[in-house]
């Protein structure tokens, strides 16, 4: 089943999934277009537990998540090429320390299964801090940072963690960009044969 609003949750990290909301190719475009898509992304990326009330999400939250996404995307891409700018790292550090992330409690549901629930309604700063802390943890971990890869798909700019055996993964998603590459290769072969 496809994620709503074209969201991608296959990068390997919540922070990279936020970067992917800007669109991996020119046709994809902006995905955080309003409060409803942002609430769907927060749930889909598991920044909040399933079913968590997100009544406070508004256009200001959207602007703040987009604002965090910019230095995050620049920092991650810069690390692929060499070195992230100190100013982008400072913005990530500030967001990570601006508020405590939401507290999740485990409770037993009506069906007897254990589930996570938020201790109180989340605020924007706390959710931003959760994503920023994930980015700080990624960038501070040399092993994880060494797994960062840029998708090799034509026109795709998504960044993902390559945790595959042998670290030979080429695409953000074998089902999306990998499939496009295989179809294009097949069409070229058919064109040459015809």
N, C-alpha and C positions, 0 to 999 in steps of 0.2 A: 504494500500500500504506500503510495507516495505521501510525503510529508506535506502539510498544508502550506500554501503560499510559495511553494517551490523551495522550501528550506532544505538544507543539506546538513545531516548530522553524521557524516562519515569521515570527518577529519581526524578524529582521535582525541580531541580536546574541546571543551566548552568554548574556550577563548577563540580557537580557530573556527569553530562553528559560527561565532559572532562575526568574524571577519568574512566568512562566506555569505553573510546576508547582504553584502554589497553587490553580489553577483559575481559569478566566476567567469562569465563571458559577456560581451557587449549586449547580447540579446536578453540576458537574464535581468540586468538592471537592479534597481533598489528593491529589496524585499521587506525592509522595515518601513512600511508605508503608513503606519498608523498604530493606534493602541491595540486593536484586535490582533493584527499580525505579531506585534511585540509580545503580547500575552501568549500567543500560540508558540512563539519561539522559546520563551522562558520555560514553558511546559515541555515542549519537544526536546529542548537541550538539557532538560532535567535540572535546571537551575532551581526550580521549585518542585516539590513532590506532586505527583499526579492529583488533579482535582483541587489544588491549592487555590484559594480565592485570590484573584488578581484585580479586584475592583478599583484599586487606586491607579492602575495604568492609564496614563493620559498622554497627550502630545508632548508634554515636557519630558516624560520618561523616554519617549521615542528619540527626542533630540539628544538627550544625555547618553543613551546607548549608542547612537550614531557617533556622537562626539568621542566616546571611549574607543569605538571601533577604528577611528582614523589613526591615532598613534599606535594602537595595537597592531594594525595591519602593516604600518610602516616599520615598526620594530621587528616584527616577525620576518618580513621580506628582507629587511636590511641584514638580519642575522644569516639569512641564506647566502647573501653575497659577501658578508664580511662582518659588519659591526653596526649595531643599532645606535641611533643618535641618543646622546645623553638626555636631551629634552623630551624625547618620546618615553624613555625609561622613567624619567621623573614624573611624567603624567600618569603612567601606569602605577608607579609606587604611590602617588597621591590618591588615586582612586582606590587602590587596595587598602589603604589605611584610613579612608574617609569615614567608614562606618563598619560596624560588625556585620558579617553576613547573617542572613536569617538562621534562626535556630530551628532545627528539625527534631521533633520528638517521635519516638516509635510508640504506636498504640495498636491495640487489637481492634480490628474492624468488626462490623456486625456479623460477618461470615466467619469470624474467628482467626482470620489471617492477620499477620503483623503488617503494618503499613506506616509510612512516614507522613507526618502532618506538621505544618508550621506552628510554632509556639504562639505566634501572633502574626497579624497581616504584615506582609513584607513592605519595606519602603524601597524606593528607587536606589538610594545610596547603598543600602545593604546588598541589593542584588548586583549593582555595579561592582561593589567590592568583591563579591564572590567570583565574578568573571575576571576581574583584574588580578585577584589572588591566584587564579588558575594560570593566568598569563605570566605572572611573576614566577610561580613555581616552574613553569615550562622553561622560561628563559634562564632561570638560575640553575637548572639541572643540565649538566653537560651531556649526559646520555640522551635525554629527551630532545634537547636542542640539536643534537647530532642526527636525530631522526626526522627533522624537518625536511620536507621536500616540496617542490613546486610541481604541480601537475604538468605532465608532458602533452596533454591534450591540446589540439589546435584551438587557440583562442581562450583556453581556460587558465585562469590566474589563481585558482584555489591552492592553498597551502595545507598540507596534511602531515601527520606523523606516519612514517614508514616503520611499522613494527613487524613487517613480514620477515620470514626466514630469509637470510642472506641480504636483506635490505635492498631488494631489487624491484619493489613496487614502482610503477611508472605513472599511474594515474590516481587522481583523487578517489575515483570509483571505477572499478572494472566494469560495472553495469552501465555507467554513464559515459565517461570519456573513453574508457577502454573499449566499449562496444562501438562508439563512434569511430575510433581509430581502426578497428577490425573491419567495419563496414566500408570505410573509405579505402582501405587497402584492398578489399575484395573488389570494389568498383574499379579501382585502377587496374587490377589484374584482368578483369572482364573487358575493360576498355582496350587494353593492349592486345588481348586475344581476338577481339572483334575487328 
